[in-house]
């Protein structure tokens, strides 16, 4: 998947993978993080 130059919304889950971890992986692809949040889906 080509993400370089794309804008990305990152939604993480408190008991799973948090948004900060996902965002670090996404940044490595060259994408721009527009919004990042970790939620609790109970």
N, CA, C and O atoms as a GROMACS GRO file, in nm:
protein
  168
    1UNK      N    1   0.085  -0.117   0.000
    1UNK     CA    2   0.000   0.000   0.000
    1UNK      C    3   0.090   0.124   0.000
    1UNK      O    4   0.181   0.135   0.082
    2UNK      N    5   0.064   0.215  -0.089
    2UNK     CA    6   0.141   0.338  -0.099
    2UNK      C    7   0.075   0.448  -0.016
    2UNK      O    8  -0.034   0.493  -0.048
    3UNK      N    9   0.142   0.490   0.092
    3UNK     CA   10   0.087   0.595   0.178
    3UNK      C   11   0.164   0.725   0.169
    3UNK      O   12   0.121   0.826   0.225
    4UNK      N   13   0.277   0.726   0.100
    4UNK     CA   14   0.358   0.846   0.091
    4UNK      C   15   0.277   0.961   0.033
    4UNK      O   16   0.219   0.950  -0.075
    5UNK      N   17   0.274   1.074   0.106
    5UNK     CA   18   0.201   1.191   0.061
    5UNK      C   19   0.053   1.191   0.096
    5UNK      O   20  -0.017   1.287   0.066
    6UNK      N   21   0.005   1.085   0.159
    6UNK     CA   22  -0.137   1.076   0.196
    6UNK      C   23  -0.157   1.135   0.336
    6UNK      O   24  -0.063   1.142   0.415
    7UNK      N   25  -0.280   1.175   0.366
    7UNK     CA   26  -0.317   1.223   0.499
    7UNK      C   27  -0.393   1.110   0.568
    7UNK      O   28  -0.481   1.048   0.508
    8UNK      N   29  -0.359   1.084   0.695
    8UNK     CA   30  -0.411   0.966   0.764
    8UNK      C   31  -0.471   1.004   0.899
    8UNK      O   32  -0.413   1.083   0.973
    9UNK      N   33  -0.587   0.946   0.930
    9UNK     CA   34  -0.647   0.952   1.064
    9UNK      C   35  -0.609   0.823   1.133
    9UNK      O   36  -0.625   0.715   1.077
   10UNK      N   37  -0.558   0.833   1.256
   10UNK     CA   38  -0.516   0.715   1.330
   10UNK      C   39  -0.605   0.700   1.453
   10UNK      O   40  -0.610   0.788   1.538
   11UNK      N   41  -0.675   0.587   1.462
   11UNK     CA   42  -0.757   0.555   1.579
   11UNK      C   43  -0.703   0.428   1.642
   11UNK      O   44  -0.700   0.322   1.580
   12UNK      N   45  -0.660   0.441   1.766
   12UNK     CA   46  -0.609   0.326   1.839
   12UNK      C   47  -0.708   0.283   1.945
   12UNK      O   48  -0.810   0.347   1.967
   13UNK      N   49  -0.675   0.172   2.010
   13UNK     CA   50  -0.762   0.117   2.114
   13UNK      C   51  -0.680   0.098   2.240
   13UNK      O   52  -0.569   0.046   2.236
   14UNK      N   53  -0.735   0.141   2.353
   14UNK     CA   54  -0.663   0.141   2.479
   14UNK      C   55  -0.610   0.004   2.518
   14UNK      O   56  -0.496  -0.007   2.562
   15UNK      N   57  -0.689  -0.100   2.502
   15UNK     CA   58  -0.648  -0.235   2.541
   15UNK      C   59  -0.583  -0.312   2.426
   15UNK      O   60  -0.545  -0.428   2.443
   16UNK      N   61  -0.572  -0.250   2.312
   16UNK     CA   62  -0.508  -0.314   2.196
   16UNK      C   63  -0.387  -0.235   2.155
   16UNK      O   64  -0.298  -0.209   2.236
   17UNK      N   65  -0.382  -0.195   2.030
   17UNK     CA   66  -0.270  -0.116   1.978
   17UNK      C   67  -0.308   0.031   1.991
   17UNK      O   68  -0.408   0.076   1.936
   18UNK      N   69  -0.226   0.105   2.065
   18UNK     CA   70  -0.254   0.247   2.087
   18UNK      C   71  -0.218   0.330   1.964
   18UNK      O   72  -0.133   0.291   1.884
   19UNK      N   73  -0.283   0.445   1.953
   19UNK     CA   74  -0.265   0.532   1.836
   19UNK      C   75  -0.120   0.575   1.817
   19UNK      O   76  -0.075   0.586   1.704
   20UNK      N   77  -0.047   0.600   1.925
   20UNK     CA   78   0.091   0.644   1.913
   20UNK      C   79   0.177   0.539   1.842
   20UNK      O   80   0.263   0.574   1.761
   21UNK      N   81   0.155   0.412   1.873
   21UNK     CA   82   0.230   0.305   1.809
   21UNK      C   83   0.196   0.295   1.659
   21UNK      O   84   0.285   0.278   1.576
   22UNK      N   85   0.068   0.306   1.628
   22UNK     CA   86   0.026   0.301   1.488
   22UNK      C   87   0.084   0.420   1.412
   22UNK      O   88   0.131   0.405   1.299
   23UNK      N   89   0.079   0.538   1.474
   23UNK     CA   90   0.127   0.660   1.410
   23UNK      C   91   0.276   0.650   1.376
   23UNK      O   92   0.318   0.698   1.271
   24UNK      N   93   0.355   0.591   1.464
   24UNK     CA   94   0.498   0.577   1.436
   24UNK      C   95   0.522   0.490   1.313
   24UNK      O   96   0.611   0.518   1.233
   25UNK      N   97   0.443   0.386   1.298
   25UNK     CA   98   0.455   0.300   1.180
   25UNK      C   99   0.412   0.374   1.054
   25UNK      O  100   0.476   0.363   0.949
   26UNK      N  101   0.304   0.450   1.063
   26UNK     CA  102   0.252   0.525   0.949
   26UNK      C  103   0.351   0.633   0.905
   26UNK      O  104   0.372   0.654   0.786
   27UNK      N  105   0.412   0.702   1.004
   27UNK     CA  106   0.510   0.806   0.971
   27UNK      C  107   0.627   0.750   0.891
   27UNK      O  108   0.681   0.818   0.804
   28UNK      N  109   0.665   0.627   0.920
   28UNK     CA  110   0.776   0.563   0.848
   28UNK      C  111   0.746   0.544   0.700
   28UNK      O  112   0.838   0.529   0.620
   29UNK      N  113   0.618   0.543   0.663
   29UNK     CA  114   0.580   0.526   0.522
   29UNK      C  115   0.581   0.658   0.445
   29UNK      O  116   0.573   0.659   0.322
   30UNK      N  117   0.592   0.770   0.519
   30UNK     CA  118   0.593   0.901   0.453
   30UNK      C  119   0.458   0.969   0.453
   30UNK      O  120   0.442   1.074   0.391
   31UNK      N  121   0.359   0.911   0.521
   31UNK     CA  122   0.226   0.971   0.527
   31UNK      C  123   0.223   1.081   0.634
   31UNK      O  124   0.308   1.084   0.723
   32UNK      N  125   0.125   1.170   0.625
   32UNK     CA  126   0.107   1.277   0.722
   32UNK      C  127  -0.007   1.240   0.816
   32UNK      O  128  -0.117   1.208   0.771
   33UNK      N  129   0.018   1.245   0.946
   33UNK     CA  130  -0.084   1.216   1.046
   33UNK      C  131  -0.166   1.344   1.066
   33UNK      O  132  -0.113   1.445   1.111
   34UNK      N  133  -0.296   1.338   1.033
   34UNK     CA  134  -0.384   1.454   1.046
   34UNK      C  135  -0.451   1.454   1.182
   34UNK      O  136  -0.470   1.559   1.243
   35UNK      N  137  -0.488   1.336   1.230
   35UNK     CA  138  -0.558   1.323   1.357
   35UNK      C  139  -0.517   1.191   1.421
   35UNK      O  140  -0.506   1.089   1.353
   36UNK      N  141  -0.494   1.194   1.553
   36UNK     CA  142  -0.453   1.073   1.623
   36UNK      C  143  -0.524   1.070   1.758
   36UNK      O  144  -0.523   1.168   1.831
   37UNK      N  145  -0.587   0.956   1.791
   37UNK     CA  146  -0.657   0.942   1.918
   37UNK      C  147  -0.663   0.796   1.958
   37UNK      O  148  -0.675   0.708   1.873
   38UNK      N  149  -0.655   0.773   2.088
   38UNK     CA  150  -0.671   0.639   2.143
   38UNK      C  151  -0.803   0.636   2.219
   38UNK      O  152  -0.826   0.719   2.306
   39UNK      N  153  -0.889   0.542   2.187
   39UNK     CA  154  -1.020   0.531   2.248
   39UNK      C  155  -1.030   0.403   2.330
   39UNK      O  156  -0.948   0.312   2.317
   40UNK      N  157  -1.131   0.398   2.414
   40UNK     CA  158  -1.161   0.276   2.491
   40UNK      C  159  -1.297   0.224   2.440
   40UNK      O  160  -1.401   0.285   2.466
   41UNK      N  161  -1.294   0.113   2.368
   41UNK     CA  162  -1.415   0.057   2.308
   41UNK      C  163  -1.464  -0.057   2.397
   41UNK      O  164  -1.434  -0.173   2.372
   42UNK      N  165  -1.540  -0.022   2.500
   42UNK     CA  166  -1.592  -0.124   2.592
   42UNK      C  167  -1.741  -0.138   2.573
   42UNK      O  168  -1.805  -0.218   2.641
   0.00000   0.00000   0.00000
